Amino acid sequence: MSKEIIYSKNAPEAIGPYSQAVVVGKLIFISGQLPINPQTKELIKNNIKEATEQILINISNILKEKNLTLNNIIKTTIFLKDLSTFQAVNEVYSKYFKNDFPARSTIEVSKLPKEADIEIEAIAFID
């Protein structure tokens, strides 16, 4: 089985030796996305709602490269520096995922790249 690399100029550049996303078979593995605005290259800090929204926009833009939407996501993993922001993240998350929710894990971590407050990775399917 071969793999295909996905790149979107409308999502942040990788900050290390990894791809924004990789397609294998009918699955797309989206690398952890930080709340970086791809146009300004600025990281959103100290505003978990804006940060969550930026990440979901970035993930959506990566999926658009394959003509897919957030509805194609089957699993997300959310990494939070502070689990007390869980409810605020859910408020934004629920604007983007309305029903037939993807499976999800949410984990509190001690540190994220670039001192971000949140990172989200996702797995999607190609229909």
N, C-alpha and C positions, 0 to 999 in steps of 0.2 A: 504494500500500500504506500503510495507516495504522499508527500505533504506539499501544501501550497502556503506561501507566506502572504498575509494580508497587510497592506500598508494604506493608511489614510492620512492625507495631509491635514485633515480636519480633526485629528486627534494628536495628542502630544507625541513627540518623537520618543523612542525608547531611550532611556538614560543609562543603558548598559548593553551587554551582549545578548539581547533577546529581541523577539519580534512583537509587534503590537498584537498580532493574532496569527494562529496557524490552523489551517484546515487539514483534517485527516478524515478521509471517507466523507460521511455526512455530518461530522462534528466540527465546530469551530471553537478553539480554545483561545480565549481573550486574556492576555496578560493583565496582571493587576494594574489598574488605572489610578493615577493620582489626580487630585483636583487641579489640573493645570489647564489654563486656557491656551489652546494651541496657537491662537493668533498673537497674544501678548507674551506667551511663555511664562506667565506669572502663576505661582501657586496660591490657591485660595486657602488662607489660614484663619483660624479663630471664628469661623462661621460655618458650622457643620451643615446647615441646610444648603447654603450656596455651594459648598464643596461637594456634597452628595449630588446635587443637580448637575454640576459641571462634569462629574464622573459619568453620570448616566447619559449625558449628551455625548461625551467622548465615546462611550461604548456604542451608542446608537450610530455614530458616524463611522465607526469601524465596521459595524454590521451592514451599513449602506453600501459599502464596497462590494458586497455580495448580493445586493438588492434584498436585504433582510431587515427586520425590525426587532425591537425588544421583545416582541411576541415569540420570537424564535429562541429566546433564552430558556434553558431548562434548569440551570443551576447557577447560583451566584455565591460567592464567598465575600463577606464584608469584614475588613480588618479595621478596628477602631482603637485609637489610643486611649479613649475614655468611654467605657461602656455606658456611662450615665447619659451619653448623647444618643443612645439607642432609639428613644422615642422620636426625637427630632429627625433622625435618619429615616425612620419608618414613615413619618409624615410625607417626606419628599418621595421616598420609594413608592408609596401607594399612589402617587400621581402618575407614575410611569408604568406601574404594573397594577392593572385593575381587577383582573380575574384570571383563572387558570395560572396562578402564581408559579414561578419557578421554585424549585427546591432551594434552600438557602441555609448557610451557616453564618453566624456572626461571632467574631472572636475579638477579645480585647488583647492588644499587643503592647509591649513596652515602647517600641519605636518603629517608625516607618521611614522609608526613604525621603529625603529632603525635609525631614521633620513634619511630614504631612499628618493631619488628624485622622484621615480615612483613606483606605484603598479598597477597590472592589475589582474582583476578577470574575469572569463568567464563562460558561460553556453554552453554546447555542447549537441548534441543529439546522441543517439545510433541508427544506421540504421540496 
